[in-house]
Amino acid sequence: MTFKKEQMNMQETSAPSSPLAAPRVLGTPECLWPAAADLGEGTLWSVREQALYWIDILQPRLFRYDPATGAQRTWHFDEEITAIAERASAPGLFLTLRRGFALFDTTAPGDTTKPRYLHQPEPERTGNRFNDGKCDSRGRFWAGSMDFDCKAPTGALYRFDADGHCTRHDDGFEVTNGPTWSGDGRTMYFNNTAINTMYAYDFDMEAGAVSNKRVWHRFPKGDGLPDGMTTDAAGRLWIAHWDGACVTCHDPVSAAELCRIALPASNVTDCAFGGADMQTLYITTARNGRTEAQLQSEPLAGGLFAVRIDSPGVSAALFAG
């Protein structure tokens, strides 16, 4: 498959005026796959396959769900798989593993295919692993590393290009999540989950650079911590709440909450739009961090959920390599 600039640029839409109207949630979330993931994450809708990929970071598995047939497939990894993107120039996925950036062929038969590392940018930070990540609309992959114990500010923000060039853009995070972008692509949002802080940066799309870092939002006490997130076609941000049992939708400028989706799991980790009309919000959850007693009351924790929204999201950008 050749690189298709028009598909890669779907994130670059006109900036809506604020405040934005609240979307409508159509029904309640349904558990599509009670996978009991230790740390479910990485929701990625494949437009070309019309399927949903997601991952379990800590019991390293890659999942594929076909909503048309209900078919499920699972790949097992030897180390943490933490974030995924489709490739523009070939089948399969670009991904982050514990130590860095890699490629993985999902078209190979069976469960014996191994990922191929491309680059490990921080060998000196032995207590770190990678976590969340996404491509910008030009096909560059942005990913954060983090302290494995979620305590030390040793995580960093990286950009990995299709030519193999890797750049560290920011540093000093305990637990990284995101990023996502504003509708016009001029702002990038990035979370430090451990300290309940969501940052906004000015984003230079041409240069692939960030600047003017500032605090954009913090959740109220008792509402959990900001985890993975996505942006819809109107430019609204949808953010998963770790230890908050919900996903909330926010105005991209004021950060005002526009709507809330309750989940039957405390640790909600990530979300992404998908489906033929891009109006299904897929949501991942985790069992990690919950006691056995708590999990008795959350039997679907670690499952993949879906709920319909009255307005669409945008397709995930492809990695340019």
C-alpha positions as CSV (number, residue, x, y, z in Angstrom):
1,M,0.0,0.0,0.0
2,T,1.4,3.4,-0.9
3,F,1.3,6.4,1.4
4,K,-2.0,8.2,1.1
5,K,-1.7,11.8,2.1
6,E,-5.5,12.4,2.2
7,Q,-6.0,9.6,4.7
8,M,-3.1,10.7,6.8
9,N,-4.4,14.3,7.0
10,M,-7.9,13.5,8.3
11,Q,-7.0,15.0,11.7
12,E,-6.4,18.4,10.1
13,T,-9.9,19.8,10.1
14,S,-11.2,23.3,10.6
15,A,-11.0,24.6,14.1
16,P,-14.5,24.8,15.6
17,S,-15.6,27.9,17.5
18,S,-16.0,27.4,21.3
19,P,-18.0,26.5,23.2
20,L,-19.0,23.4,21.4
21,A,-22.4,21.6,21.7
22,A,-22.6,18.5,23.9
23,P,-22.8,15.2,22.0
24,R,-25.5,12.7,22.8
25,V,-24.6,9.2,24.0
26,L,-27.0,6.6,22.5
27,G,-27.6,4.0,25.1
28,T,-25.2,2.4,27.6
29,P,-21.8,0.8,27.0
30,E,-21.9,-2.9,26.0
31,C,-19.0,-5.3,26.9
32,L,-17.9,-6.8,23.6
33,W,-15.0,-8.8,24.9
34,P,-14.6,-9.7,28.6
35,A,-10.9,-10.4,28.1
36,A,-9.9,-9.7,31.8
37,A,-7.0,-7.6,30.6
38,D,-4.6,-6.7,33.3
39,L,-4.0,-3.3,31.6
40,G,-6.2,-2.9,28.6
41,E,-5.1,0.0,26.4
42,G,-4.3,1.0,22.8
43,T,-7.7,1.2,21.1
44,L,-7.2,1.5,17.3
45,W,-9.9,1.3,14.7
46,S,-8.6,0.0,11.3
47,V,-10.5,1.6,8.5
48,R,-9.0,-0.7,5.9
49,E,-9.8,-3.8,7.9
50,Q,-13.0,-2.5,9.5
51,A,-11.7,-4.0,12.8
52,L,-10.7,-2.9,16.2
53,Y,-7.2,-3.5,17.6
54,W,-6.4,-3.2,21.3
55,I,-3.8,-4.5,23.8
56,D,-3.1,-5.7,27.3
57,I,0.2,-4.1,28.3
58,L,1.2,-6.1,31.3
59,Q,0.1,-9.5,30.2
60,P,1.4,-8.7,26.8
61,R,-1.3,-9.4,24.2
62,L,-2.5,-7.8,21.0
63,F,-6.3,-8.3,20.3
64,R,-8.2,-7.9,17.1
65,Y,-12.1,-7.7,17.1
66,D,-14.2,-7.8,14.0
67,P,-17.6,-6.2,14.8
68,A,-19.3,-7.6,11.6
69,T,-18.7,-11.2,12.6
70,G,-17.7,-11.1,16.3
71,A,-14.4,-12.8,15.4
72,Q,-11.6,-12.5,17.9
73,R,-7.9,-13.0,17.5
74,T,-5.1,-12.8,20.1
75,W,-1.3,-12.5,19.7
76,H,1.0,-13.1,22.7
77,F,4.2,-11.1,23.1
78,D,7.4,-11.7,25.1
79,E,7.5,-8.2,26.6
80,E,5.1,-5.3,27.1
81,I,3.3,-4.0,24.0
82,T,2.1,-0.5,24.9
83,A,0.7,1.4,21.8
84,I,-0.1,0.7,18.2
85,A,-0.7,2.4,14.8
86,E,-1.4,1.0,11.3
87,R,1.3,1.4,8.7
88,A,0.7,3.4,5.5
89,S,3.4,1.7,3.4
90,A,2.8,-2.0,4.3
91,P,0.4,-4.3,6.1
92,G,0.7,-4.7,9.8
93,L,1.4,-2.4,12.7
94,F,3.9,0.1,14.0
95,L,4.1,-0.2,17.8
96,T,5.9,0.5,21.0
97,L,7.3,-2.2,23.2
98,R,8.9,-1.9,26.6
99,R,12.1,-0.3,25.2
100,G,11.1,1.5,22.1
101,F,9.7,1.4,18.6
102,A,9.0,-1.7,16.5
103,L,7.1,-3.3,13.6
104,F,4.8,-6.2,13.7
105,D,3.2,-8.2,10.8
106,T,-0.4,-9.1,11.7
107,T,-0.9,-10.8,8.3
108,A,1.4,-13.8,9.2
109,P,-0.4,-17.0,10.1
110,G,-0.4,-18.3,13.7
111,D,0.9,-16.8,16.9
112,T,4.6,-17.2,16.4
113,T,5.5,-13.9,14.6
114,K,7.8,-11.7,16.6
115,P,8.0,-7.9,16.5
116,R,11.1,-6.3,15.0
117,Y,12.7,-3.5,17.0
118,L,13.6,-0.3,15.1
119,H,15.0,1.9,17.8
120,Q,15.4,2.0,21.6
121,P,15.9,5.6,22.6
122,E,16.7,5.5,26.3
123,P,18.8,2.4,27.2
124,E,20.2,4.3,30.2
125,R,16.7,4.6,31.8
126,T,16.5,1.0,32.9
127,G,13.5,1.6,35.2
128,N,11.4,2.9,32.4
129,R,9.0,1.4,29.8
130,F,7.0,3.0,27.0
131,N,3.3,3.6,27.4
132,D,0.8,5.4,25.2
133,G,1.3,6.8,21.7
134,K,-0.4,8.0,18.5
135,C,0.5,9.3,15.0
136,D,0.0,12.9,14.0
137,S,-1.6,13.6,10.7
138,R,1.7,13.6,8.9
139,G,2.4,10.0,10.0
140,R,5.0,10.7,12.7
141,F,4.5,8.6,15.9
142,W,4.5,10.4,19.2
143,A,5.0,8.3,22.3
144,G,5.7,8.7,26.0
145,S,7.9,6.6,28.2
146,M,7.3,6.3,32.0
147,D,8.6,5.0,35.2
148,F,7.6,1.3,35.6
149,D,6.7,2.0,39.2
150,C,4.7,5.2,38.3
151,K,6.7,7.3,40.8
152,A,9.9,8.8,39.4
153,P,9.7,11.7,36.8
154,T,11.9,9.8,34.3
155,G,9.4,9.6,31.4
156,A,9.8,11.5,28.2
157,L,7.9,12.5,25.1
158,Y,9.4,11.3,21.7
159,R,8.6,11.7,18.1
160,F,9.6,8.8,15.7
161,D,9.7,9.5,12.0
162,A,9.3,7.1,9.1
163,D,13.0,7.5,8.2
164,G,14.0,6.2,11.6
165,H,14.9,9.6,13.1
166,C,13.8,9.9,16.8
167,T,13.6,13.2,18.7
168,R,13.0,13.7,22.4
169,H,10.7,16.7,22.8
170,D,9.9,16.9,26.5
171,D,11.0,15.2,29.7
172,G,10.2,14.8,33.4
173,F,6.9,12.7,33.5
174,E,5.9,10.0,35.9
175,V,3.2,8.3,33.8
176,T,2.6,9.5,30.2
177,N,-0.7,9.1,28.3
178,G,-2.0,10.5,25.0
179,P,-1.4,12.4,22.9
180,T,-4.3,13.7,20.9
181,W,-4.7,16.9,18.8
182,S,-7.1,19.7,18.4
183,G,-9.3,19.6,15.3
184,D,-7.1,22.1,13.5
185,G,-3.9,20.3,14.5
186,R,-2.5,23.4,16.1
187,T,-2.6,22.1,19.7
188,M,-1.3,18.8,21.1
189,Y,-2.7,17.5,24.4
190,F,-0.6,15.1,26.6
191,N,-1.2,13.7,30.1
192,N,0.9,13.1,33.1
193,T,-1.5,10.7,34.7
194,A,0.3,10.3,38.1
195,I,-0.1,14.0,39.0
196,N,-3.6,14.5,37.4
197,T,-2.3,17.0,34.9
198,M,-3.3,17.4,31.2
199,Y,-1.0,19.6,29.3
200,A,-1.5,21.5,26.0
201,Y,1.3,22.5,23.7
202,D,1.4,24.7,20.6
203,F,1.9,22.2,17.7
204,D,3.8,23.0,14.6
205,M,2.5,20.5,12.1
206,E,5.1,21.3,9.4
207,A,8.1,21.0,11.7
208,G,6.6,18.3,14.0
209,A,7.5,20.3,17.1
210,V,5.8,21.4,20.3
211,S,6.2,24.6,22.3
212,N,4.4,26.8,24.9
213,K,3.6,23.9,27.3
214,R,0.8,24.8,29.8
215,V,-1.6,23.1,32.1
216,W,-4.9,22.6,30.3
217,H,-7.0,20.7,32.8
218,R,-7.1,18.7,36.0
219,F,-9.9,16.4,37.1
220,P,-11.7,17.3,40.4
221,K,-10.8,15.4,43.5
222,G,-12.4,12.0,43.5
223,D,-12.9,11.9,39.7
224,G,-9.9,9.7,38.9
225,L,-6.9,10.5,36.8
226,P,-6.6,11.3,33.1
227,D,-5.6,8.3,31.0
228,G,-5.9,7.7,27.2
229,M,-7.9,10.1,25.0
230,T,-9.1,10.9,21.5
231,T,-10.6,13.7,19.5
232,D,-13.8,13.6,17.5
233,A,-14.7,15.3,14.2
234,A,-16.1,18.4,16.0
235,G,-12.8,18.8,17.9
236,R,-14.0,17.7,21.3
237,L,-11.7,15.6,23.5
238,W,-12.8,12.3,25.0
239,I,-10.7,11.3,28.0
240,A,-10.7,8.0,30.0
241,H,-10.6,8.2,33.8
242,W,-8.3,5.8,35.6
243,D,-10.0,5.1,39.0
244,G,-12.9,7.2,37.8
245,A,-15.1,4.6,36.1
246,C,-16.0,6.8,33.2
247,V,-15.1,8.6,29.9
248,T,-15.8,12.3,29.7
249,C,-16.1,14.6,26.7
250,H,-14.6,18.1,26.9
251,D,-14.5,21.4,25.1
252,P,-10.9,21.7,23.6
253,V,-10.5,25.3,24.7
254,S,-12.2,25.7,28.0
255,A,-11.9,22.0,29.1
256,A,-15.6,22.2,30.2
257,E,-17.2,18.8,30.6
258,L,-19.8,18.2,27.9
259,C,-21.0,14.7,28.7
260,R,-20.0,11.6,30.7
261,I,-20.2,7.9,30.0
262,A,-20.2,5.6,33.1
263,L,-18.5,2.2,32.9
264,P,-18.9,-0.8,35.1
265,A,-15.1,-0.8,35.8
266,S,-13.1,1.6,37.9
267,N,-10.0,1.8,35.8
268,V,-11.0,3.1,32.4
269,T,-7.9,3.4,30.2
270,D,-8.4,4.5,26.6
271,C,-11.0,5.2,23.9
272,A,-11.2,5.5,20.1
273,F,-13.9,6.0,17.6
274,G,-14.6,3.4,15.0
275,G,-17.3,1.5,13.0
276,A,-18.3,2.1,9.4
277,D,-19.8,5.5,10.3
278,M,-17.1,6.3,13.0
279,Q,-19.9,6.8,15.6
280,T,-19.0,3.9,17.9
281,L,-16.7,4.8,20.8
282,Y,-14.6,1.8,21.8
283,I,-13.4,1.9,25.4
284,T,-10.7,-0.3,27.2
285,T,-10.5,-1.0,30.9
286,A,-8.1,-2.7,33.4
287,R,-8.1,-5.1,36.3
288,N,-4.7,-3.8,37.4
289,G,-4.7,-1.8,40.7
290,R,-7.9,-3.4,42.0
291,T,-8.0,-5.9,44.8
292,E,-9.7,-9.3,44.5
293,A,-12.5,-8.1,46.7
294,Q,-13.0,-5.0,44.4
295,L,-12.9,-7.2,41.3
296,Q,-15.8,-9.3,42.7
297,S,-18.0,-6.3,42.2
298,E,-16.4,-5.4,38.8
299,P,-16.5,-8.7,36.8
300,L,-16.2,-7.0,33.5
301,A,-13.1,-5.0,34.5
302,G,-10.4,-5.6,31.8
303,G,-13.0,-5.8,29.1
304,L,-13.5,-4.0,25.8
305,F,-16.7,-1.9,25.7
306,A,-18.5,0.0,23.0
307,V,-21.2,2.7,22.9
308,R,-22.9,4.7,20.1
309,I,-22.5,8.4,19.9
310,D,-24.6,10.8,17.8
311,S,-21.6,12.3,16.0
312,P,-18.5,10.8,14.5
313,G,-14.9,10.6,15.4
314,V,-12.0,10.8,12.9
315,S,-9.9,8.0,11.6
316,A,-6.6,7.3,13.3
317,A,-3.6,8.6,11.3
318,L,-1.3,6.0,9.8
319,F,2.4,5.7,10.5
320,A,4.2,6.9,7.4
321,G,6.6,4.0,7.2
